């Protein structure tokens, strides 16, 4: 099997822990499961935001015209989309350091629903979930744990290549992974499904809309166009006229050595 792209979205528990969410994407070649949800689980794309626009930026990231347009569209997307979850079942707690197979599947399907909600609006084929992708994602997350790797230290290339080799894939300078981060103040390794989904929602919205990051911890930060800086993650997740395999998993790091808040 040849995986084309792995994305890792990293989750961290404020000043205590870091979790990495591993997402795998590749051309689909066997039985898969499309994401389905009864929740109002979606991220709305602002009018004018297109896959072609993101690809054009990727080809010319220093273009002032493209940056200006994408910054404004991304700000609109960050401001207009709000997390929604009223499921009573999501009040249950999960062990971030040891998710069950059911938890992994549920969170993968949740993330997949969000990503596909954007891809559908952009006229792109949906990603699909596979067990093989889940295994690959789990191994990436495990490798992050083994390296005591923080969500705020960029990509763990060594870990990614170790896992790629284990799965018979080419080792390179990160052809497989994207990464983002969010924080929780649980103070321990347990969090509710609601909290985890809220973080995943933020990460995917952040990936779509300019890699937005809070600087002052205030909602007013979203108004500042200077905080929208890159669409590399968007190019990975929200372009490409083909289906790919997908899965998500969490890693957990006690005492984040960087002690940062994103």
C-alpha positions as CSV (number, residue, x, y, z in Angstrom):
1,X,0.0,0.0,0.0
2,X,1.2,3.5,-0.8
3,X,0.1,6.3,1.4
4,X,0.3,9.7,-0.3
5,X,-0.1,12.0,2.7
6,X,-0.4,11.8,6.5
7,X,-1.6,14.7,8.5
8,X,-1.1,15.0,12.2
9,X,-3.1,17.5,14.2
10,X,-1.6,17.9,17.6
11,X,-3.6,18.4,20.8
12,X,-2.1,19.6,24.0
13,X,-3.3,19.9,27.6
14,X,-2.4,23.3,28.9
15,X,1.1,23.3,30.5
16,X,0.8,19.7,31.3
17,X,0.4,17.4,28.3
18,X,0.6,17.2,24.5
19,X,-1.5,15.0,22.3
20,X,-0.9,14.4,18.6
21,X,-3.8,13.6,16.4
22,X,-2.6,11.5,13.5
23,X,-4.5,11.7,10.2
24,X,-3.7,9.6,7.2
25,X,-4.6,10.4,3.6
26,X,-3.8,8.3,0.6
27,X,-5.4,7.2,-2.7
28,X,-8.2,4.8,-1.9
29,X,-7.8,1.3,-3.2
30,X,-10.0,-1.0,-1.0
31,X,-13.1,-1.1,1.2
32,X,-13.6,2.1,3.1
33,X,-16.2,3.8,5.2
34,X,-17.5,7.3,4.4
35,X,-18.1,9.7,7.3
36,X,-21.7,10.1,8.4
37,X,-23.0,12.2,11.3
38,X,-26.4,13.2,12.7
39,X,-24.8,16.3,14.3
40,X,-24.6,19.7,12.7
41,X,-21.0,19.0,12.2
42,X,-19.6,21.1,9.4
43,X,-17.4,24.1,8.6
44,X,-18.8,26.6,6.2
45,X,-16.5,27.9,3.5
46,X,-16.8,31.7,2.8
47,X,-17.9,32.7,-0.7
48,X,-14.8,33.1,-2.8
49,X,-12.7,30.6,-1.0
50,X,-11.8,27.9,-3.5
51,X,-9.4,25.0,-3.9
52,X,-7.8,26.7,-6.9
53,X,-7.1,29.8,-4.8
54,X,-5.4,27.7,-2.2
55,X,-3.3,26.0,-4.9
56,X,-2.4,29.3,-6.4
57,X,-1.1,30.5,-3.1
58,X,0.9,27.3,-2.6
59,X,2.6,27.9,-5.9
60,X,3.2,31.6,-5.1
61,X,3.2,32.0,-1.3
62,X,4.8,35.5,-1.5
63,X,2.1,36.9,-3.7
64,X,0.7,40.0,-2.0
65,X,-2.6,39.8,-3.9
66,X,-3.2,36.1,-2.9
67,X,-2.2,36.7,0.7
68,X,-4.5,39.7,1.0
69,X,-7.5,37.8,-0.4
70,X,-6.9,34.6,1.6
71,X,-6.3,36.5,4.8
72,X,-9.7,38.2,4.5
73,X,-11.5,35.0,3.5
74,X,-9.9,33.1,6.3
75,X,-10.8,35.7,8.9
76,X,-14.4,35.4,7.7
77,X,-14.2,31.6,8.1
78,X,-12.7,31.7,11.6
79,X,-15.3,34.2,12.8
80,X,-18.4,32.7,11.3
81,X,-17.9,29.0,12.2
82,X,-18.7,27.9,15.7
83,X,-18.3,24.5,17.4
84,X,-21.6,22.7,18.0
85,X,-22.2,19.6,20.0
86,X,-25.2,18.8,22.1
87,X,-24.8,15.0,22.4
88,X,-25.2,13.9,26.0
89,X,-23.0,10.9,25.2
90,X,-20.1,13.3,24.6
91,X,-20.0,14.2,28.3
92,X,-18.3,10.8,28.9
93,X,-14.5,10.9,29.7
94,X,-11.8,9.2,27.6
95,X,-8.2,8.4,28.5
96,X,-6.1,10.5,26.2
97,X,-3.1,8.3,26.7
98,X,-5.0,5.1,25.9
99,X,-8.0,5.6,23.6
100,X,-10.2,2.5,22.9
101,X,-10.7,1.4,19.3
102,X,-14.3,2.7,19.6
103,X,-12.9,6.1,20.7
104,X,-10.4,6.3,17.9
105,X,-13.1,5.4,15.3
106,X,-15.5,7.9,16.7
107,X,-13.0,10.7,16.7
108,X,-11.7,9.8,13.2
109,X,-15.3,9.9,11.9
110,X,-15.9,13.3,13.6
111,X,-12.7,14.8,12.0
112,X,-13.6,13.2,8.7
113,X,-17.0,14.7,8.7
114,X,-15.6,18.2,9.2
115,X,-12.9,17.8,6.5
116,X,-15.4,16.3,4.1
117,X,-17.9,19.1,4.8
118,X,-15.3,21.5,3.4
119,X,-14.2,19.3,0.5
120,X,-17.8,18.9,-0.6
121,X,-18.3,22.6,-0.7
122,X,-15.2,23.0,-2.8
123,X,-16.4,20.3,-5.2
124,X,-13.8,17.8,-4.2
125,X,-14.2,14.0,-3.6
126,X,-14.6,13.0,0.0
127,X,-11.9,11.4,2.0
128,X,-12.7,7.9,3.4
129,X,-11.8,6.0,6.6
130,X,-9.8,2.7,6.6
131,X,-8.4,0.5,9.3
132,X,-5.0,0.6,7.5
133,X,-5.0,4.3,7.8
134,X,-6.0,4.1,11.5
135,X,-3.1,1.7,12.2
136,X,-0.6,4.0,10.5
137,X,-2.0,7.0,12.4
138,X,-1.8,5.2,15.7
139,X,1.9,4.3,15.0
140,X,2.7,7.9,14.3
141,X,1.1,9.0,17.6
142,X,3.0,6.3,19.5
143,X,6.3,7.4,18.0
144,X,5.6,11.0,19.1
145,X,5.0,9.6,22.6
146,X,8.3,7.6,22.5
147,X,10.2,10.8,21.5
148,X,8.5,12.9,24.2
149,X,7.6,15.2,21.4
150,X,5.7,18.4,22.0
151,X,3.0,19.7,19.7
152,X,4.9,23.0,19.6
153,X,8.2,21.6,18.3
154,X,7.0,21.4,14.7
155,X,7.2,17.9,13.0
156,X,9.0,14.9,14.4
157,X,10.6,13.9,11.1
158,X,12.6,11.1,12.8
159,X,9.4,9.5,14.2
160,X,7.6,9.9,10.9
161,X,10.3,8.2,9.0
162,X,10.6,5.4,11.5
163,X,7.0,4.6,11.1
164,X,7.1,5.0,7.3
165,X,9.9,2.4,7.2
166,X,7.9,0.0,9.4
167,X,5.0,0.3,6.9
168,X,7.2,-0.2,3.9
169,X,6.9,3.5,2.8
170,X,9.6,5.8,1.4
171,X,11.5,7.9,4.0
172,X,11.8,11.6,3.2
173,X,11.6,15.1,4.6
174,X,7.9,14.7,5.7
175,X,5.7,13.8,2.8
176,X,3.2,12.3,5.2
177,X,2.3,14.6,8.0
178,X,0.6,17.9,8.9
179,X,0.3,19.1,12.5
180,X,-1.6,21.6,14.5
181,X,-2.3,22.1,18.2
182,X,-4.9,22.9,20.8
183,X,-4.9,23.0,24.6
184,X,-7.1,21.7,27.4
185,X,-7.0,22.5,31.1
186,X,-8.0,19.2,32.5
187,X,-4.9,18.8,34.5
188,X,-4.7,15.1,33.8
189,X,-4.9,12.6,31.0
190,X,-8.7,12.4,31.0
191,X,-11.0,14.6,29.1
192,X,-14.6,14.5,27.8
193,X,-15.3,13.6,24.2
194,X,-16.9,17.1,24.0
195,X,-13.5,18.7,24.9
196,X,-11.6,16.6,22.4
197,X,-14.0,17.2,19.6
198,X,-13.9,20.9,20.4
199,X,-10.1,20.9,20.0
200,X,-10.3,18.9,16.8
201,X,-12.9,21.3,15.4
202,X,-10.5,24.2,16.1
203,X,-7.6,22.4,14.6
204,X,-9.3,21.7,11.3
205,X,-10.8,25.2,11.1
206,X,-7.4,26.5,11.8
207,X,-5.9,24.4,9.0
208,X,-8.5,25.6,6.5
209,X,-8.2,29.3,7.4
210,X,-4.7,30.6,7.4
211,X,-3.1,28.6,10.2
212,X,-4.7,31.1,12.6
213,X,-3.2,31.2,16.1
214,X,-4.3,33.1,19.2
215,X,-1.6,35.6,20.3
216,X,-3.4,37.2,23.2
217,X,-5.9,34.5,24.1
218,X,-8.8,36.7,23.1
219,X,-11.6,36.3,20.5
220,X,-10.6,39.7,19.2
221,X,-7.4,38.1,17.9
222,X,-9.4,36.6,15.1
223,X,-9.9,40.1,13.7
224,X,-6.2,40.6,13.2
225,X,-5.2,39.8,9.6
226,X,-1.6,39.4,10.7
227,X,-2.5,36.2,12.5
228,X,-3.4,34.4,9.3
229,X,-0.1,33.3,7.8
230,X,-0.1,30.1,5.8
231,X,-2.3,27.7,3.7
232,X,0.1,24.8,3.4
233,X,-2.2,22.7,5.6
234,X,-5.2,23.8,3.6
235,X,-3.4,22.7,0.4
236,X,-2.9,19.2,1.9
237,X,-6.4,18.8,3.1
238,X,-8.6,20.8,0.8
239,X,-7.3,20.5,-2.7
240,X,-6.8,17.4,-4.9
241,X,-9.5,16.0,-7.2
242,X,-9.2,12.5,-5.8
243,X,-10.3,10.5,-2.8
244,X,-7.8,9.5,0.0
245,X,-7.8,7.3,3.0
246,X,-8.1,9.0,6.4
247,X,-7.8,8.3,10.1
248,X,-7.0,10.2,13.3
249,X,-5.4,9.3,16.6
250,X,-4.1,11.0,19.7
251,X,-0.8,10.9,21.5
252,X,-0.3,12.1,25.0
253,X,2.7,13.9,26.6
254,X,2.9,14.5,30.3
255,X,4.6,17.8,31.2
256,X,4.9,19.5,27.8
257,X,8.6,20.7,27.8
258,X,7.8,23.8,25.7
259,X,5.1,25.0,28.2
260,X,3.4,27.0,25.4
261,X,-0.2,27.8,24.7
262,X,-1.4,27.8,21.1
